[in-house]
Amino acid sequence: MCAIVGIINSEHAAKSAYYGLFAMQHRGQEASGISANFEHKISTIKAKGLVTEVFSEEKLNTLKGAMAIGHNRYSTAGKESGNDAQPVAAKYALGEISIVHNGNLVNKKEVRESLVKNGAIFQSNMDTENILHLIAKSSAPKLKDRIIEALKEIKGAYCLLIMSRKKVFAVRDAYGVRPLSIGRLKDGGYIVASETCAFDLLGASFVRDVEPGEMIIFEEGKDSFESIKIFESEPRICAFEYIYFARPDSVIEGKSVYEMRKRLGSALANKSCEDTCDTCGNIKAKADLVIPVPDSGVPAALGYAQSANIPFEMAIVRNHYVGRTFIEPTQEIRNLKVKLKLNPMSSVLAGKSIVVIDDSIVRGTTSKRIVEMLRHAGAKEIHMKIAAPQIRYAEVYGIDTPNRDELISAKKTCAQICEYIGADSLEFLSIDELVKALGDERKYSLVSFDGNYFIK
């Protein structure tokens, strides 16, 4: 679920890319990088760490030029290493090129084995490098045609930004699983980014989304851009963008993430009863308070509280200097960060029956520790409500849940999960309730919930 950003025909492009990456730090915290194009030569700086750790003012000043692309890494393919940071830059027959990629290629292994048999040498574990090699080995005279050839050999979910000496290509897969939007900067240049929250920071105005199956071509010095339809589109934006990954102030496919999360919370409230939980069978008492698990649970909790007419309290305080636990690479780090990140307030919780709203349960360990902390803080009853369906299947299109054995809902019933985490009751949205809340006028990527691997 990486972040990508491109700045085209704008002064100090690398600095604007830096701010775009800063706005999208939530999409990846393991590594960051920027390639800038100055006088038709590409320079790249990348390293492990957050955006603010990788780039200093001095480093940014070396990345000159009016075109730049950048990347925040969240590892789903490859390993957590410096070699797997992006952008991936190289020299080839047509000159210099740099690529950033958000998503996952499901035929990575087959493509890589074929390339290696034909003499390719790989420097990283990333599927992104496959694309670079496919472009380099093509005999087409134009980069545009080489990219199209490469895209016809890969399968998966992807958003790509590819920068050459004079152009930037923005590409989205036929299903549009990952978001990608175009904005106009104040100085007349363009920005392309995974989320529109990057536009807000830079004062850019939204132009439109890159359509599924579309390639957009920006050229040095040109005020307009070219559009090419590469694939017939079958749009299926990832539902997890609305549930968890995107920042609440972003707009994905024309829908406010904040409003969608409130609607998910409202859907939870509308399905809840005061007698017996349909899924886990536990008796439910009327709650005194609605408590969100910050930060991603806050809008859903507001929607729940407003629909259920129960007071809302921010009774769990988050330390914002700790990153997102779900996207940490190891369970040990996730466990420690739950304690470092979240602290319940006894003065608010003591003796109260509470509804706790969270966005999802993946492995169950975080929810278990949250319930333990709330009990310790004096909560009398804890009714856990999840603003998403149960995650039962490995997600191979860009979310780091590749091993089904790690998913608690793949192994346990709702009642068993409720017992494991120690809550008095537990309730999830159904898939139909999720889709209805998001708007059933379109299809969504729901593979985590229904196991429908539509990209074969």
C-alpha positions as a printed NumPy array, in Angstrom:
array([[  0.   ,   0.   ,   0.   ],
       [  2.837,   2.346,  -0.851],
       [  2.478,   6.042,  -1.685],
       [  3.596,   7.443,  -5.021],
       [  3.777,  11.043,  -6.163],
       [  4.832,  12.787,  -9.362],
       [  5.471,  16.491,  -9.974],
       [  5.583,  17.707, -13.578],
       [  6.549,  21.106, -15.002],
       [  6.827,  22.801, -11.629],
       [  9.75 ,  24.68 , -10.097],
       [ 11.446,  22.852,  -7.212],
       [  9.663,  19.616,  -8.168],
       [ 11.606,  17.474,  -5.679],
       [ 10.573,  19.683,  -2.763],
       [  6.945,  19.444,  -3.811],
       [  7.339,  15.662,  -4.087],
       [  8.776,  15.66 ,  -0.562],
       [  5.695,  17.405,   0.809],
       [  3.442,  15.06 ,  -1.134],
       [  5.205,  12.066,   0.408],
       [  5.012,  13.678,   3.838],
       [  1.221,  13.978,   3.459],
       [  1.058,  10.28 ,   2.551],
       [  3.46 ,   8.933,   5.163],
       [  0.634,   6.736,   6.519],
       [  0.823,   4.563,   3.387],
       [  4.354,   3.355,   4.13 ],
       [  6.974,   3.941,   6.798],
       [  9.864,   1.651,   5.904],
       [ 11.675,   3.664,   3.22 ],
       [ 11.343,   6.784,   1.128],
       [ 12.887,   8.094,  -2.077],
       [ 12.73 ,  10.761,  -4.79 ],
       [ 14.101,  10.894,  -8.349],
       [ 14.443,  14.313,  -9.971],
       [ 15.07 ,  15.191, -13.604],
       [ 17.445,  18.118, -14.245],
       [ 18.726,  18.893, -17.737],
       [ 17.595,  15.425, -18.842],
       [ 19.641,  13.634, -16.204],
       [ 17.961,  11.73 , -13.386],
       [ 19.261,  11.879,  -9.812],
       [ 17.879,   9.682,  -7.041],
       [ 18.038,   9.774,  -3.246],
       [ 16.424,   6.955,  -1.269],
       [ 16.961,   5.182,   2.047],
       [ 15.222,   3.323,   4.837],
       [ 13.246,   5.555,   7.185],
       [ 10.51 ,   8.169,   7.244],
       [ 10.388,  11.037,   4.75 ],
       [ 11.765,  13.489,   7.31 ],
       [ 14.594,  11.09 ,   8.189],
       [ 15.665,  10.382,   4.612],
       [ 15.617,  13.974,   3.334],
       [ 17.33 ,  17.05 ,   4.694],
       [ 17.228,  20.524,   3.172],
       [ 20.74 ,  19.927,   1.875],
       [ 19.76 ,  16.681,   0.128],
       [ 16.635,  18.186,  -1.397],
       [ 18.679,  21.072,  -2.806],
       [ 20.719,  18.567,  -4.827],
       [ 17.56 ,  17.252,  -6.511],
       [ 17.028,  20.028,  -9.038],
       [ 14.632,  20.227, -11.94 ],
       [ 10.977,  20.657, -12.859],
       [ 10.073,  16.938, -12.85 ],
       [ 10.281,  14.456,  -9.976],
       [  8.709,  11.228,  -8.759],
       [  8.691,   9.872,  -5.206],
       [  7.757,   6.823,  -3.155],
       [  6.996,   5.757,   0.426],
       [  7.583,   2.044,   0.928],
       [  5.312,  -0.457,   2.617],
       [  6.659,  -3.938,   1.956],
       [  4.318,  -6.492,   0.427],
       [  6.705,  -7.835,  -2.21 ],
       [ 10.382,  -8.07 ,  -1.426],
       [ 12.039,  -7.768,   1.932],
       [ 12.634,  -4.969,   4.375],
       [ 15.983,  -3.79 ,   3.072],
       [ 17.619,  -0.693,   1.688],
       [ 17.892,  -2.332,  -1.736],
       [ 14.117,  -2.518,  -1.912],
       [ 13.579,   1.221,  -1.507],
       [ 12.154,   3.086,  -4.5  ],
       [ 12.359,   4.809,  -6.985],
       [ 14.139,   2.198,  -9.11 ],
       [ 16.363,   4.084, -11.56 ],
       [ 18.562,   2.779, -14.385],
       [ 20.168,   3.525, -17.726],
       [ 19.002,   1.622, -20.805],
       [ 19.007,   1.866, -24.614],
       [ 16.79 ,   4.974, -24.768],
       [ 18.56 ,   6.831, -21.95 ],
       [ 17.654,   7.116, -18.272],
       [ 14.492,   5.967, -16.528],
       [ 13.061,   5.868, -13.002],
       [  9.989,   3.982, -11.741],
       [  7.787,   4.03 ,  -8.626],
       [  5.082,   1.438,  -8.017],
       [  2.131,   1.021,  -5.659],
       [  0.522,  -2.411,  -5.654],
       [  1.439,  -6.048,  -6.175],
       [  2.115,  -8.19 ,  -9.233],
       [  0.612, -11.65 ,  -8.854],
       [  2.77 , -13.182, -11.629],
       [  6.028, -11.723, -10.307],
       [  7.74 , -15.094,  -9.918],
       [  6.959, -16.348, -13.424],
       [  8.01 , -13.081, -15.085],
       [ 11.232, -12.891, -13.073],
       [ 12.208, -16.502, -13.841],
       [ 11.69 , -15.845, -17.538],
       [ 13.786, -12.673, -17.404],
       [ 16.623, -14.395, -15.524],
       [ 16.693, -17.222, -18.08 ],
       [ 17.203, -14.558, -20.735],
       [ 20.153, -12.977, -18.913],
       [ 18.559, -10.357, -16.64 ],
       [ 20.367,  -9.551, -13.383],
       [ 18.245,  -8.348, -10.457],
       [ 19.441,  -6.034,  -7.693],
       [ 16.39 ,  -6.248,  -5.401],
       [ 13.492,  -8.478,  -4.374],
       [ 10.825,  -6.045,  -5.614],
       [  8.309,  -6.872,  -8.314],
       [  8.862,  -3.293,  -9.532],
       [ 12.221,  -4.317, -10.969],
       [ 10.428,  -6.784, -13.256],
       [  8.757,  -3.848, -15.   ],
       [ 12.088,  -2.08 , -15.489],
       [ 13.63 ,  -5.166, -17.121],
       [ 10.612,  -5.711, -19.376],
       [ 10.887,  -2.111, -20.608],
       [ 14.652,  -2.398, -21.122],
       [ 14.508,  -5.623, -23.149],
       [ 11.808,  -4.367, -25.501],
       [ 12.922,  -3.427, -29.029],
       [ 10.166,  -0.828, -29.547],
       [ 11.631,   2.544, -30.622],
       [  9.488,   4.619, -28.238],
       [  9.273,   4.354, -24.45 ],
       [  5.476,   4.624, -24.599],
       [  5.291,   1.416, -26.666],
       [  7.841,  -0.342, -24.457],
       [  5.734,   0.425, -21.382],
       [  2.583,  -0.889, -23.085],
       [  4.416,  -4.107, -24.043],
       [  5.604,  -4.538, -20.445],
       [  2.13 ,  -3.945, -19.018],
       [  0.704,  -6.671, -21.22 ],
       [  3.095,  -9.176, -19.615],
       [  2.343,  -8.353, -15.981],
       [ -0.735,  -9.216, -13.948],
       [ -1.815,  -7.644, -10.695],
       [ -2.81 ,  -4.428,  -9.004],
       [ -0.595,  -1.476,  -9.766],
       [ -0.263,   2.254, -10.057],
       [  2.951,   3.326, -11.757],
       [  4.841,   6.548, -12.342],
       [  7.646,   6.23 , -14.889],
       [  9.957,   9.177, -15.531],
       [ 12.238,   9.482, -18.556],
       [ 14.427,  12.361, -19.653],
       [ 11.463,  14.388, -20.975],
       [  8.263,  12.679, -19.866],
       [  6.349,  11.226, -16.931],
       [  3.953,   8.322, -17.526],
       [  1.178,   7.587, -15.024],
       [ -0.476,   4.159, -15.297],
       [ -3.281,   2.37 , -13.474],
       [ -4.228,  -1.292, -13.851],
       [ -7.451,  -2.35 , -15.573],
       [ -9.304,  -2.819, -12.267],
       [ -8.131,   0.4  , -10.604],
       [ -7.532,  -1.482,  -7.348],
       [ -5.22 ,   1.251,  -6.046],
       [ -6.128,   4.964,  -6.228],
       [ -4.29 ,   7.532,  -8.347],
       [ -5.356,  11.132,  -8.948],
       [ -4.224,  14.149, -10.989],
       [ -4.061,  17.681,  -9.579],
       [ -3.032,  21.12 , -10.848],
       [ -0.445,  23.061,  -8.887],
       [ -0.646,  26.801,  -8.32 ],
       [  2.241,  27.486, -10.72 ],
       [  0.482,  25.59 , -13.53 ],
       [  2.357,  22.311, -13.124],
       [  0.778,  18.954, -12.407],
       [  0.826,  16.575,  -9.478],
       [ -0.091,  12.887,  -9.596],
       [ -0.53 ,  11.173,  -6.231],
       [ -1.976,   8.114,  -4.538],
       [ -4.234,  10.322,  -2.411],
       [ -5.772,  13.769,  -2.736],
       [ -4.563,  14.769,   0.76 ],
       [ -1.219,  15.45 ,  -0.964],
       [ -2.984,  18.063,  -3.12 ],
       [ -4.31 ,  19.883,  -0.062],
       [ -0.869,  20.344,   1.476],
       [  0.518,  21.808,  -1.747],
       [ -2.545,  23.925,  -2.531],
       [ -3.259,  21.95 ,  -5.713],
       [ -6.703,  21.634,  -7.259],
       [ -8.173,  18.247,  -8.154],
       [ -8.397,  17.609, -11.912],
       [ -9.519,  13.973, -12.152],
       [ -8.599,  10.404, -11.324],
       [ -6.404,   8.346, -13.599],
       [ -8.944,   5.885, -14.968],
       [ -8.527,   2.118, -14.592],
       [ -6.607,   0.767, -17.599],
       [ -5.402,   4.257, -18.592],
       [ -1.962,   5.715, -19.275],
       [ -1.456,   9.47 , -18.866],
       [  1.589,  11.056, -20.527],
       [  2.994,  14.365, -19.297],
       [  5.746,  16.032, -21.314],
       [  8.353,  18.598, -20.385],
       [  7.098,  22.12 , -21.113],
       [  3.622,  21.036, -22.25 ],
       [  0.536,  22.471, -20.552],
       [ -1.732,  19.528, -21.382],
       [ -1.405,  15.758, -21.086],
       [ -2.129,  12.801, -23.358],
       [ -4.445,   9.919, -22.438],
       [ -4.203,   6.374, -23.823],
       [ -6.614,   3.58 , -22.93 ],
       [ -4.46 ,   0.441, -22.666],
       [ -6.957,  -2.014, -21.199],
       [-10.712,  -2.326, -21.107],
       [-11.54 ,  -1.316, -17.54 ],
       [-13.406,  -3.303, -14.902],
       [-13.235,  -0.909, -11.926],
       [-12.831,  -2.501,  -8.486],
       [-11.335,   0.01 ,  -6.061],
       [-10.018,  -1.67 ,  -2.91 ],
       [-12.601,  -1.397,  -0.112],
       [ -9.744,  -1.267,   2.397],
       [ -8.882,   2.22 ,   1.141],
       [-12.138,   3.425,   2.695],
       [-11.935,   1.173,   5.758],
       [ -8.358,   1.787,   6.874],
       [ -5.578,   2.818,   4.547],
       [ -6.464,   6.205,   3.091],
       [ -6.294,   9.358,   5.165],
       [ -9.802,  10.477,   6.177],
       [ -9.34 ,  13.837,   4.451],
       [ -8.689,  12.169,   1.077],
       [-11.276,  11.672,  -1.649],
       [-11.075,   8.25 ,  -3.327],
       [-12.991,   7.734,  -6.576],
       [-15.135,  10.781,  -5.821],
       [-16.047,   9.682,  -2.291],
       [-14.903,  11.313,   0.937],
       [-13.066,   8.718,   3.023],
       [-14.233,  10.448,   6.211],
       [-17.895,  10.303,   5.182],
       [-17.583,   6.676,   4.087],
       [-16.135,   5.708,   7.482],
       [-18.949,   7.513,   9.278],
       [-21.425,   5.569,   7.145],
       [-19.748,   2.295,   8.111],
       [-20.177,   3.225,  11.774],
       [-23.809,   4.134,  11.196],
       [-24.355,   0.777,   9.492],
       [-22.934,  -0.934,  12.576],
       [-25.321,   0.98 ,  14.833],
       [-28.311,   0.153,  12.663],
       [-27.596,  -3.58 ,  12.802],
       [-26.913,  -3.707,  16.548],
       [-29.592,  -4.84 ,  18.965],
       [-29.76 ,  -4.63 ,  22.737],
       [-30.54 ,  -8.274,  23.396],
       [-28.268, -10.901,  21.877],
       [-25.436, -10.578,  19.392],
       [-26.3  , -12.399,  16.152],
       [-22.751, -13.557,  15.578],
       [-21.206, -14.403,  18.94 ],
       [-24.376, -15.014,  20.983],
       [-23.343, -12.879,  23.958],
       [-25.881, -10.761,  25.8  ],
       [-25.421,  -7.068,  25.077],
       [-26.273,  -4.304,  27.494],
       [-27.01 ,  -0.733,  26.456],
       [-23.729,   1.116,  26.483],
       [-22.894,   4.316,  28.358],
       [-20.268,   5.478,  25.891],
       [-18.942,   4.935,  22.362],
       [-15.126,   4.778,  22.275],
       [-13.019,   4.787,  19.076],
       [ -9.691,   3.043,  18.664],
       [ -7.699,   5.999,  17.327],
       [ -7.077,   7.104,  14.715],
       [ -8.7  ,   5.035,  11.977],
       [-11.687,   4.082,  14.179],
       [-12.69 ,   7.671,  14.97 ],
       [-14.99 ,   8.523,  12.021],
       [-16.791,   5.156,  12.287],
       [-17.262,   5.687,  16.033],
       [-18.745,   9.133,  15.367],
       [-21.167,   7.613,  12.872],
       [-22.115,   4.909,  15.359],
       [-22.594,   7.341,  18.259],
       [-24.765,   9.681,  16.182],
       [-26.968,   6.867,  14.859],
       [-27.258,   5.061,  18.212],
       [-27.643,   8.315,  20.2  ],
       [-24.932,   7.277,  22.671],
       [-22.328,   9.778,  23.966],
       [-18.981,   9.726,  22.15 ],
       [-15.744,   9.949,  24.13 ],
       [-12.091,   9.925,  23.068],
       [-11.232,   7.719,  26.04 ],
       [ -8.186,   6.137,  24.391],
       [ -5.348,   8.603,  23.855],
       [ -2.955,   7.962,  21.022],
       [  0.731,   8.892,  21.014],
       [  1.135,  10.26 ,  17.488],
       [  4.877,   9.752,  17.495],
       [  4.327,   6.02 ,  17.035],
       [  3.5  ,   4.744,  13.551],
       [  0.706,   2.49 ,  12.336],
       [  0.933,  -0.948,  13.926],
       [ -0.821,  -3.003,  11.244],
       [  1.827,  -2.166,   8.649],
       [  4.795,  -2.973,  10.874],
       [  6.796,  -5.902,   9.463],
       [  6.939,  -8.163,  12.558],
       [  4.497,  -9.221,  15.275],
       [  6.955,  -8.338,  18.051],
       [  7.12 ,  -4.715,  16.885],
       [  3.318,  -4.584,  16.533],
       [  2.826,  -5.86 ,  20.11 ],
       [  5.191,  -3.301,  21.611],
       [  3.747,  -0.44 ,  19.605],
       [  0.206,  -1.097,  20.837],
       [  1.339,  -0.246,  24.373],
       [  3.479,   2.648,  23.222],
       [  0.727,   4.078,  21.036],
       [ -2.529,   3.711,  22.999],
       [ -3.403,   4.654,  26.587],
       [ -6.96 ,   4.454,  28.027],
       [ -8.236,   7.07 ,  30.511],
       [ -9.525,   5.493,  33.733],
       [-11.328,   8.687,  34.757],
       [-13.647,   8.315,  31.742],
       [-13.939,   4.521,  31.619],
       [-14.279,   3.414,  35.254],
       [-17.549,   1.551,  35.836],
       [-18.873,   2.21 ,  32.328],
       [-20.345,  -0.126,  29.726],
       [-18.679,   0.86 ,  26.472],
       [-18.937,   0.211,  22.748],
       [-15.455,   0.14 ,  21.213],
       [-15.26 ,   0.832,  17.473],
       [-12.283,  -0.3  ,  15.399],
       [-11.781,  -0.508,  11.657],
       [-10.781,  -4.179,  11.41 ],
       [ -9.382,  -7.229,  13.171],
       [ -6.491,  -8.84 ,  11.308],
       [ -4.468, -11.053,  13.627],
       [ -6.447, -10.336,  16.804],
       [ -3.459,  -9.549,  19.013],
       [ -3.957,  -5.78 ,  18.906],
       [ -7.67 ,  -6.094,  19.804],
       [ -6.809,  -8.455,  22.673],
       [ -4.367,  -5.949,  24.145],
       [ -6.805,  -3.06 ,  23.732],
       [ -9.513,  -4.989,  25.615],
       [ -6.997,  -5.866,  28.353],
       [ -6.028,  -2.195,  28.722],
       [ -9.666,  -1.1  ,  28.864],
       [-10.437,  -3.695,  31.566],
       [ -7.44 ,  -2.51 ,  33.547],
       [ -8.714,   1.067,  33.202],
       [-11.997,   0.021,  34.875],
       [-14.445,  -0.544,  32.014],
       [-17.363,  -2.675,  33.27 ],
       [-18.501,  -4.077,  29.906],
       [-16.696,  -3.959,  26.561],
       [-18.709,  -4.449,  23.379],
       [-16.369,  -4.539,  20.387],
       [-17.781,  -3.407,  17.036],
       [-15.774,  -3.69 ,  13.818],
       [-16.565,  -1.382,  10.893],
       [-15.658,  -4.075,   8.346],
       [-16.405,  -7.736,   7.645],
       [-14.202, -10.526,   8.961],
       [-10.857, -10.777,   7.147],
       [-10.746, -14.443,   6.155],
       [ -8.49 , -14.511,   3.103],
       [ -4.951, -13.511,   2.19 ],
       [ -4.837, -10.262,   0.208],
       [ -2.341, -10.458,  -2.664],
       [ -3.046,  -7.124,  -4.372],
       [ -0.968,  -4.864,  -2.133],
       [ -1.922,  -5.381,   1.526],
       [  0.487,  -7.276,   3.752],
       [ -1.768, -10.202,   4.753],
       [ -0.202, -12.842,   2.492],
       [ -0.355, -15.725,   4.963],
       [ -3.89 , -16.907,   5.697],
       [ -2.667, -18.715,   8.83 ],
       [ -2.051, -15.291,  10.432],
       [ -5.672, -14.188,   9.992],
       [ -7.711, -14.927,  13.095],
       [-11.031, -14.953,  11.21 ],
       [ -9.711, -17.686,   8.896],
       [ -9.379, -20.003,  11.889],
       [-11.96 , -18.882,  14.459],
       [-15.666, -18.102,  14.543],
       [-16.865, -14.721,  15.776],
       [-17.684, -16.279,  19.156],
       [-14.182, -17.763,  19.411],
       [-12.587, -14.433,  18.481],
       [-14.738, -12.692,  21.084],
       [-13.51 , -15.146,  23.719],
       [ -9.895, -14.765,  22.57 ],
       [ -9.867, -10.967,  22.765],
       [-11.828, -10.992,  26.052],
       [-14.733,  -8.758,  25.005],
       [-18.295,  -9.101,  26.29 ],
       [-19.58 ,  -9.132,  22.711],
       [-18.172,  -8.776,  19.221],
       [-19.871,  -7.73 ,  16.017],
       [-18.682,  -7.263,  12.42 ],
       [-20.329,  -5.767,   9.373],
       [-21.404,  -8.293,   6.753],
       [-20.047,  -7.953,   3.213],
       [-23.471,  -6.82 ,   1.979],
       [-23.678,  -4.187,   4.72 ],
       [-20.188,  -2.925,   3.818],
       [-21.015,  -2.614,   0.122],
       [-24.36 ,  -0.934,   0.823],
       [-22.687,   1.619,   3.118],
       [-19.95 ,   2.38 ,   0.569],
       [-22.486,   2.584,  -2.251],
       [-23.491,  -0.461,  -4.257],
       [-23.477,   1.391,  -7.571],
       [-19.991,  -0.023,  -8.253],
       [-17.895,  -3.107,  -7.613],
       [-15.11 ,  -3.231,  -5.016],
       [-12.068,  -5.356,  -4.414],
       [-13.25 ,  -7.448,  -1.454],
       [-10.785, -10.348,  -1.598],
       [ -9.886, -10.072,   2.106],
       [-13.508, -10.787,   2.92 ],
       [-14.864, -13.023,   0.146],
       [-11.755, -14.702,  -1.319],
       [-12.718, -13.706,  -4.883],
       [ -9.307, -13.396,  -6.545],
       [-10.554, -11.642,  -9.661],
       [ -7.053, -10.931, -11.035],
       [ -5.902, -14.395, -12.074]])
